[in-house]
Amino acid sequence: MKHSRTGIAAAVLAVLSCLGPQCGWATRVFSSVVTGTVTSTPTRTQIEVDHRVYHFKPNSVAEKQAHAVEVGQVVDVRLDETAAQGALTAVSITVHGGN
C-alpha cells in the first residue's frame, strides 16, 4: 500500500513538473483588442477610434504611444480587462503598417 501511494505521488509530481509555467496560462484573462481608424487627434488622456473614445490607463504604454498616432491611421487598441465595468481603458496602441 505504501509503495502505491509513493508511485502515485511521484507520477503527480512528474506531470506537474512537465506542465511548468504553462499551467498558469489557463487562468489568464486575455484583453480585448479594438481595430479601427483614428477619427480624432489623440490627447494625453484619450484616443478616438471609429468615433468611440477610449481613455488611457494612467502610466500605460498607450499614453506614451499616443503622440506618434495621427488621424486616419488604422490602429489596434488593447483594452484593460481589469478596469471598472463600463469604463474601457486603453493600455497599448499598435499602428498598422502601410499607413
Residue pairs with C-beta under 8 A, 6 or more apart in sequence:
16 23
29 81
29 82
30 81
31 78
31 79
31 80
31 81
31 91
32 78
32 79
32 81
33 76
33 77
33 78
33 79
34 49
34 50
34 52
34 54
34 76
34 77
34 79
35 74
35 75
35 76
35 77
35 96
36 49
36 50
36 52
36 74
36 75
36 77
37 49
37 50
37 72
37 73
37 74
37 75
38 47
38 48
38 49
38 69
38 70
38 71
38 72
38 73
38 74
38 75
39 48
39 49
39 50
39 51
39 71
40 47
40 48
40 71
41 70
41 71
42 48
42 66
42 67
42 69
43 66
44 56
44 63
44 66
45 55
45 56
45 63
46 53
46 54
46 55
46 56
47 53
47 54
47 56
47 62
47 66
47 69
47 75
47 77
47 90
47 93
48 54
49 75
49 77
54 77
54 79
54 88
54 89
54 90
55 87
55 88
55 89
55 90
56 62
56 63
56 66
56 89
56 90
56 91
57 63
57 80
57 83
57 89
57 90
57 91
60 80
60 89
60 90
60 91
60 92
61 91
61 92
61 93
62 77
62 78
62 90
62 91
62 92
62 93
65 92
65 93
66 93
68 95
69 75
69 93
69 95
72 99
73 95
73 96
73 99
74 95
74 96
74 99
75 93
75 94
75 95
75 96
76 93
76 94
76 96
77 90
77 92
77 93
78 90
78 91
78 92
78 93
78 94
79 88
79 89
79 90
79 91
80 88
80 89
80 90
80 91
83 89
